[in-house]
Amino acid sequence: MASSDKTPDPMPVGDRSVPPGKPMTMGHQIIDKSAQMLQTLKPIKQMSQHVCTFAVYGHDMSRQIEAHHYITRVNQDFLQSAVYDSNEPSANLIGVEYIVSDRIFDTLPQEEQKLWHSHDHEVTSGMWVNPGVPEMIQRPELENIAHTYGKFWCTWQVDRGDRLPLGAPALMMSPQVVNMGVIKPELVHVRDNKFKISTEELRKLRANIPVSKPGNARVADYWMHTGKGFAIDIEHVDMKMLEGPKFP
């Protein structure tokens, strides 16, 4: 089963934007609220940024989505983010992206680099935004992100109507200024209206942001070099068995 080309099996009747299941009971709500007060939830509280941008499926670039990243800064060279399909309380968790600086990226083997995408065009085109944060305040972070690379696995393909995370994950790529990498104008228009911003104006403001010069070994944005993408298939394999204890 390829990661995205298989049509999902029929799902229970209902709102296609909502996972199937019974409504929350008062008891479950009390349990959740109590847990929130008693537990630290330390990893979640490390999330320090909300970024809205766009992503395309690495094997089918006609499929494009708005993606909301909730980012944790692990250190100066490594970020990790939980990716949702919106910024609403009912948003679906659709994947995870890892972000590394160009310094780290250059240490990766070429086969690994093929799975990653650059962020410079996302930044300079105005696609990458921190909703509600003034451009002047986010400018230093934008200049850093323009020199990073991401690996984004989508685990829930809500754009095709899946009401649950079905099938294998899909590798996502970033918007680019070349054919098939340009985000559909209607998607940008909807995003801009929602956050009361202008991607075009942001593009003009960011025109002078310096971007990474391609290193000799960099093969990120692999589809741009080869016209080929990646799709994940599920296959049966022999399970590796746990060896029993060895006695003398």
N, C-alpha and C positions, 0 to 999 in steps of 0.2 A: 504494500500500500504506500504510494508516494505521499509525501508530506502534505500535499495540498490539492492534487488533481482528482482525488477520489471524492465523489459526491457523498456528503454525510448520509448515514442511514436515517430513515424517518424518525423524528423525535416526537414526544408527546405533544398534543395540541396545546397551543397557548401562545403568549407573546414571545416572538422569536428573539427579542432583546433580553429576555429574562430566563435564567436557568430554571429547569423544571424542579418542582418541590413545593412542599406545604409552606404557608406563611409562617413567619416567626411567631412563637407563642410568647405570652407574657413571662412564662417561666424561663425560657431561653434568653429573653432580653435581660432579665434580672441576673442570670448567671453571667452573661457577657459584661454587664455594667459592673458587677462585683469583681470580676476578674481584672477589669481595667483599673480598678482602684487598688487592688491588692498586688498586682504583678508589675514588674518594672518595664517590660516591653522594650528593653534597652536597644536592640538592633533597630527597631522601627524609629525610635526617638533620635537616632543618628541621621535620619534623612533630613537634609538641610536645604534641598532645592526642588522646585517643581519646574520642569522644562516641558514645553510643548513643541513638537516637531512632527515630521512626517517620515514614513518608512515605506519601502517597496519590497515585495517578495523577491528573493534572490533568484528564483527559477521562473517567475512570471511577473514581469515588471509592469504589466497592465493593472495589477492589483496593488493599490496604494492605500495606506491608512494614516489617520492622525494618531499620534502616539504621545502619551503623557508619562514622562519619566519622573520618578521620585528618587532622588539621588543621594547616596551616602558617599562622603569623601573618606576613603580609607587612608590615603596619604597624597602627597603632591602629584604622584604619577599614576594613581590608580583610583578609579571611581566605580561604583556598582549601583545599578538602579533597578527598581521594580517598575515594570511598564504596564500601564492601564490604558483602556480604550477611551477614557474621559477623565475629567476632574470632578465628577459628581460623586456623592456618597454611595451610589449604587454601581460605581464603575467596576468593570471586570478586570481582574489581573490577567494580562494576556502574554506576559513574557518577562524576560530579564535581559539586561544589556550590561556588559562589562566594558569599561573605557580605560585605555592606557595612553600615556604620553608617547610622543614619537621616540623618546629615549628608550622606553621599554619595548616599543614595537620593533625597533631595529634589532633587538636581541632575539626575536622570535624566528624559528625556521620558516623558510619560504612556504612550505606546505601549510603551516599554521596561518601565516599572513593572508593566505587566500580567503580565509573565512572572515576577515575583518574589513571594515569600510572606513573611509576617511570622513572627517567632520568639517573640513575647511569650507566646502561649498555650502553646507547646511548653515554655517555661521554667516558667511559673507552674503548669502542670498537672502537673509532675513528669515529663513525657515525656523531656525533654532531660537526660541524665545523663552524668557522667564516671565510668565504672565504676572502683571502687576508690579514688576520691578522696573524702575526707570532705566533707560538705556545707559545713562552715564554711570549708574551704580554697577550694572552688570558688565560694563565694558572690559574690565580686567579679566573677568572670568571668560568672556567670549574670546579674548585674545589667547587664553590658555587652551580652550576647547578647540580652537582652530588648528591646534598642533596635536590633536589626539586622534585615536582610532577606536572603533567600537565593534564588539561582536554581540549581535542581538538575535536571540532565539525566541521566536513567537510560538507559544504553546497553546494558544486558543485563537482560532481563526474566526473571529466574530464577523469579519467582513463578508464571509460566505454564508452567514446565517446559523453557524453552529451555536446551539444553546448550551453546550458543554465543551470542554477541551477534548477534541476528538483527534485520533490519529497521531502521527509523529510530529515533532516540532519542525518549524520552517525557519531557515536562515534568512534574515532580513538584510537589506542593503540601504544605503543612504541616498537621498536625492542628489542628482548631479545635473550639470548644465548640458549634457549630451542627450541624444535621442534615447527614449525609454527611461531616462532618469529624471525627466522633468515632471514635477508634481502637477496634477490636473488643476487648472485654475479654479474650478468650482470648489475643490477641497480647501484651497487656500482662502477663498472668499468666505466660506462658512467659518473657518477658524478666525479670520480677521474680524469678522462681525461679532463673534462671540466674545473676544477679548478687547474689542475696540482698538485695534492696532492696524497698521498698514505695513504689510510685508515689503511692499515696494519702497516705502520711505525708509524702512530699516536697512534695506539693501543699499540705498544711497549713503546712509550714515556709516555703514560698515565697509565701504569700498576700499578704505585704506588699511584695513586690518591685515597684517602680514600673515601669510600662510606657509605651511611647510613646503620646502622644496623636496621633490621625490628623491629618496635615497636610492643608491644603486641596487639595493636588494629588495626594495619594497614592492610587493605585489598585492597590496590592498586594492579594493574595488576590482577584483579579478574579472568580473563580467565585462568591464570596460576594455580590458586588454584582449579578451578571448571571445566575447560574445556567448560565453557559457556560464551557467549558474550551478547551484547545488540543490538537490532535493534528497530528503531522507526517506529511505525505505525501511519497512519492518520485515525482518526475516527470521526464520527459525534457526537456532544454532544449538549445538550441543552444550549443555550446561556444565560449567566447571564445578566439580564436586569438591567439597571440603575433605581434605585428607584426615583420616583418623590419627590418633596418637601413635607414635612409633615407640615400641618397647625394645630394649636390648635383647 
